[in-house]
Every structure is written in structure tokens, then in C-alpha cells.
């Protein structure tokens, strides 16, 4: 294994991890922003008000994007396992 191969493999793994986390992070970001705008407009300064909507949005995003995420994980794992003979050289 060459340093270039290892670097490329880790870059691919990190890209996959970022893509898997992105739907939940974006849902939490958007809901947090909307709740913060609502709090600013109504002058409600409750710090814990944002947690429940964020948790619901992240859970909903997980339910919606889970089939895509699972397929992405399966594809990555199959790619790794099918290329084990190449990696062993």
C-alpha cells in the first residue's frame, strides 16, 4: 500500500461520512435558524425552546433519508470488501 492509496482511501471514507451526516445536520441547522428567528421576532429568550423542534427535525430527516444512507453505506462496504485483494498488495 502506498501513501497515495491510503490518503485516497481515507478521503473517500471521510467524504462518505460527511454525506451520511449532512441530511441530519442540515435539518437541525434549518430548524434551529427558524426557531431562532421566531424567538427574535417574539422576544422569547428561552434557551431550551429550540431543542425539541431540532430533535424532531433530525429524527424526521433520519427517517426520510435512511434508505439512501443505508444504500450509500452498503455501496462503500461492498467496494471495500471487493477490493481487499488489491489492498493487500
N, C-alpha and C positions, 0 to 999 in steps of 0.2 A: 504494500500500500504506500502510495506516495503522499507527500504532504498536500498536493493539489487535490487528490482524491478525497482525503479526509476533510479538507476545507469545504469542498463541494458538497460532500455528504452532510456535513453539519449545517451548511447554508440551506440545503433542501429541507432538512429536518426543522430548522428554525422557521423557514417560510411556511411550512405545513402547520406548525404550532400557532403561528400568528394568524393564519387563515382560519384555523379552528376556533380561536378565541375572539375573532373580530365580530361576529354577529352579536354575541352577548355584551361585549364591551360597547359597541355602538348603540345597542338598545339602552343600556344603562346610561350612557352619555346623553342621548337624546331625551330620555325621560327625566334625567336629573336637570337638564337645561330647561325643559318645560316647567317642571315644578319650581325651579328657582325663579323663572320669570313670573310664575303665578304668585310666589311668595313676595317678590319685589313689587308686583302690582297691587297686592292686597296688604302689604306691610305686615305680613305674618312672619315672625322671626323664630320659627320653631325648627330647631336643628334636626330633629328626628322625623319630620314630616316627609322627607324625601326617601327614606329607606324602604318603606312598604311598596310604593309605586316602582322603585328601582328593582326590588326583588321580584315583583310580578312581571315586569318587562323582561328581565333576564330569564326567568322561568319560561315565559311565553316564547322568547327567541330560541331558547333551547329546544322547546317542543317543535317549533316550526322548522328550525334548521338541523335537527338531529339526523334525519335521513341523509342529507348532504354531507354532514360532518362524519357520519359513520362510513359513508362511501369513500370519503377522502382518506380516512384512517385505514380502511381496508386496502385501498389502492397503494398507499405508501408502504404498508406492511408487506403486501404481495410483491412490490418492487424490491424491497429489501431482501425478502426470502428468495426470490427468483434469481437475484444477483449475488448470492452468497459465494458461488464458485469463482466469480470474478473478483469479489472482495478478498478471497483467501489467497490470491496470488501475490 
